[in-house]
Every structure is written in C-alpha cells, then in structure tokens.
Amino acid sequence: MQSQSSLGGERRTQNNVVYLPEELIIEILLRLPVKSLLRFKRVCNSWLSLISDAN
C-alpha cells in the first residue's frame, strides 16, 4: 500500500486513511482525561505503548 504526503505532516494511503505523526498523537493524548486514556489504551498496541510510556 503506497502512502503520500499531504499538508500538515499527516500521511494518506490509497484507501484515504490518515496517519498522524506520533508527536501529534502524544500532544492530543496529553490533553485528555485519565478515564478516556484508560479506554483508548485498548484501541491498538501503538496507543497502548504511547499511553503507558512514563515519559
């Protein structure tokens, strides 16, 4: 599956799925309440790693 760059640093695939940079996801997660983070840890392994990371 090929990806292409677009404005703002996100990546899109041929299926038009947007992949956000990890730094942007971290900034979003930092602003969420703990209750939401506990639910979001179950979304995927990469989110689990980001949320569980002590840094």
C-alpha positions in Angstrom: 0.0 0.0 0.0 1.6 3.3 -1.1 1.3 6.4 1.0 1.6 10.0 0.0 2.4 13.2 2.0 -0.1 16.0 2.4 -0.1 19.3 4.1 0.3 19.3 7.9 2.6 16.2 8.0 -0.1 13.6 8.0 0.2 10.6 5.6 -2.7 9.2 3.5 -2.8 5.8 1.9 -4.6 4.8 -1.3 -7.6 4.0 0.9 -7.6 7.6 2.1 -6.7 6.7 5.7 -4.9 9.4 7.6 -1.8 8.6 9.6 -0.8 11.3 12.1 2.7 11.8 13.3 3.4 10.3 16.7 4.3 13.7 18.2 0.8 15.0 17.3 -0.9 12.0 18.8 1.1 12.5 22.0 0.0 16.1 22.2 -3.6 15.2 21.8 -3.4 12.4 24.4 -1.8 14.7 26.9 -4.9 16.9 26.9 -7.4 14.1 27.6 -8.8 13.0 30.9 -7.4 9.8 32.6 -10.7 8.0 32.1 -10.5 8.4 28.3 -6.9 7.3 28.3 -7.8 4.1 30.1 -10.3 3.3 27.3 -8.0 4.4 24.5 -5.2 2.1 25.6 -7.4 -0.7 24.1 -7.6 0.9 20.6 -4.3 -0.6 19.4 -0.8 -1.6 20.6 0.8 1.6 19.5 -1.6 3.7 21.5 -1.1 1.3 24.5 2.7 2.0 24.2 2.2 5.7 24.0 -0.2 6.0 26.9 1.8 3.5 29.1 5.1 5.2 28.5 6.1 7.1 31.6 7.8 9.9 29.6 
